[in-house]
């Protein structure tokens, strides 16, 4: 999975671990601005990709993106990324 995810973003920060006991990969990268597409500033992106417990053919993706204060590495952006990581650290599967 890590090799697949690193192809689109060669400068991505990749790590593996678990999301509530499920195998997961966390990918973080900065997406460049693209004024031709109406994107005036770079953004910081964080994605969690996890296998769904009990079903190896299903995957769960949680994605977060922010421009923060206009700089993808500013203090506001750092706090927002930490918040998203905290949300994912408390994520729990629930099946009904």
C-alpha positions as CSV (number, residue, x, y, z in Angstrom):
1,X,0.0,0.0,0.0
2,X,2.8,2.4,0.8
3,X,4.4,2.0,-2.6
4,X,1.1,2.6,-4.3
5,X,0.4,5.8,-2.3
6,X,3.9,7.2,-2.8
7,X,3.7,7.2,-6.6
8,X,1.4,10.2,-6.8
9,X,3.2,12.3,-4.2
10,X,6.9,11.5,-4.2
11,X,7.5,14.0,-1.4
12,X,4.8,12.7,0.8
13,X,5.5,11.8,4.4
14,X,4.2,8.2,4.8
15,X,3.8,6.2,8.0
16,X,2.0,3.0,8.9
17,X,0.1,2.0,12.0
18,X,-3.4,1.2,13.1
19,X,-6.8,2.9,13.2
20,X,-8.8,1.2,16.0
21,X,-7.0,-2.0,15.4
22,X,-7.1,-1.9,11.6
23,X,-4.0,-1.7,9.4
24,X,-3.6,1.9,8.2
25,X,-1.3,4.2,6.3
26,X,-1.0,8.0,7.0
27,X,0.0,10.2,4.1
28,X,0.9,13.9,4.5
29,X,2.0,16.2,1.8
30,X,1.8,19.8,0.5
31,X,-0.2,20.3,-2.7
32,X,1.2,23.1,-4.7
33,X,-0.8,26.1,-5.8
34,X,-2.2,26.0,-9.3
35,X,-3.5,29.4,-10.4
36,X,-4.6,27.9,-13.8
37,X,-7.1,25.9,-11.9
38,X,-8.2,28.7,-9.5
39,X,-6.0,27.4,-6.6
40,X,-4.1,30.4,-5.5
41,X,-2.3,29.0,-2.5
42,X,-0.7,25.7,-1.5
43,X,-2.5,23.4,0.9
44,X,-1.5,20.8,3.5
45,X,-3.2,17.4,3.1
46,X,-3.4,14.5,5.4
47,X,-5.0,11.2,4.5
48,X,-5.6,8.0,6.5
49,X,-6.2,4.8,4.5
50,X,-7.3,1.8,6.6
51,X,-8.5,-1.7,5.9
52,X,-12.1,-2.3,7.1
53,X,-12.0,-5.0,9.8
54,X,-13.5,-8.3,8.8
55,X,-13.5,-7.4,5.1
56,X,-10.1,-7.4,3.4
57,X,-11.6,-6.1,0.1
58,X,-12.9,-2.8,1.6
59,X,-10.9,0.3,2.5
60,X,-11.8,3.4,4.5
61,X,-10.3,6.8,3.6
62,X,-10.4,9.9,5.8
63,X,-8.9,13.0,4.2
64,X,-8.2,16.5,5.5
65,X,-7.0,19.6,3.7
66,X,-6.2,23.1,4.8
67,X,-4.6,26.3,3.6
68,X,-4.2,27.5,7.2
69,X,-3.2,31.1,7.3
70,X,-2.0,31.0,3.7
71,X,1.2,29.0,4.3
72,X,1.0,25.2,4.4
73,X,3.6,25.1,7.2
74,X,2.4,28.0,9.4
75,X,1.3,27.7,13.0
76,X,-2.5,27.5,12.3
77,X,-1.9,24.7,9.8
78,X,0.2,22.8,12.3
79,X,-2.6,23.1,14.9
80,X,-5.3,22.0,12.4
81,X,-3.2,18.9,11.3
82,X,-2.7,18.0,15.0
83,X,-6.5,18.3,15.5
84,X,-7.2,15.9,12.6
85,X,-4.6,13.4,13.9
86,X,-6.3,13.6,17.3
87,X,-9.7,12.9,15.6
88,X,-8.2,9.8,13.9
89,X,-6.6,8.6,17.1
90,X,-10.0,8.4,18.7
91,X,-11.8,6.9,15.6
92,X,-13.7,3.8,16.4
93,X,-15.4,1.3,14.1
94,X,-19.1,0.7,14.6
95,X,-21.1,-1.8,12.7
96,X,-24.9,-2.2,13.0
